[in-house]
Amino acid sequence: MTATTPTTPISPTSPTSPITSTSPTSTEKTGARTEEAADVIKGARERIDALDDRIIGLVQERMAVSAVIQDARIASGGRRVNLSREMEILTHYSEALGKPGTSLAMTLLELCRGRV
Ligand SMILES: O=C(O)C(=O)C[C@]1(C(=O)O)C=C[C@@H](O)C=C1
């Protein structure tokens, strides 16, 4: 009879497994240098995520309304694009938000009527 050494199987979750992982701390995740600042940032980021969801929903709603207008104009024999109306929209956004507002309006128009 041969002597055998008892062995303990090592599962991937065993504490002796060499695989280790740690999740980033709240300051690492936020870039803050204190836990207090990290808490403020975490709360504000949740508000931003909620705002972004609403903004995306509004953009999708704008695309749907714009499609109604474009479809009606095209069905009547007109063109997809109406440049005088686009100028009004660009002016509206630039007056409210400055030069980046113009870029934002151009992006919205591209989303709504495609590239021209
Ligand atoms: O107001 C229109 O006539 C539209 O067709 C809507 C819209 C827009 O998305 O705002 C889209 C295309 C036009 O070139 C101008 C504006």
The ligand as an SDF file (V2000), in Angstrom:
LIG
                    3D

 16 16  0  0  0  0  0  0  0  0999 V2000
  -39.6770   72.6590  -38.4610 O   0  0  0  0  0  0  0  0  0  0  0  0
  -39.5420   71.9700  -39.4840 C   0  0  0  0  0  0  0  0  0  0  0  0
  -39.9590   72.3700  -40.5970 O   0  0  0  0  0  0  0  0  0  0  0  0
  -38.9080   70.6670  -39.4120 C   0  0  0  0  0  0  0  0  0  0  0  0
  -38.8390   69.9280  -40.4000 O   0  0  0  0  0  0  0  0  0  0  0  0
  -38.2870   70.2580  -38.1240 C   0  0  0  0  0  0  0  0  0  0  0  0
  -36.7720   70.4500  -38.1560 C   0  0  0  0  0  0  0  0  0  0  0  0
  -36.3090   70.2320  -36.6920 C   0  0  0  0  0  0  0  0  0  0  0  0
  -35.9740   69.1010  -36.3480 O   0  0  0  0  0  0  0  0  0  0  0  0
  -36.3670   71.2010  -35.9220 O   0  0  0  0  0  0  0  0  0  0  0  0
  -36.1580   69.4080  -39.0320 C   0  0  0  0  0  0  0  0  0  0  0  0
  -35.7730   69.6750  -40.3120 C   0  0  0  0  0  0  0  0  0  0  0  0
  -35.8560   71.0000  -40.8990 C   0  0  0  0  0  0  0  0  0  0  0  0
  -34.7880   71.2820  -41.7410 O   0  0  0  0  0  0  0  0  0  0  0  0
  -36.0820   72.0610  -39.9030 C   0  0  0  0  0  0  0  0  0  0  0  0
  -36.4430   71.7960  -38.6210 C   0  0  0  0  0  0  0  0  0  0  0  0
  1  2  2  0
  2  3  1  0
  2  4  1  0
  4  5  2  0
  4  6  1  0
  6  7  1  0
  7  8  1  0
  7 11  1  0
  7 16  1  0
  8  9  2  0
  8 10  1  0
 11 12  2  0
 12 13  1  0
 13 14  1  0
 13 15  1  0
 15 16  2  0
M  END
$$$$
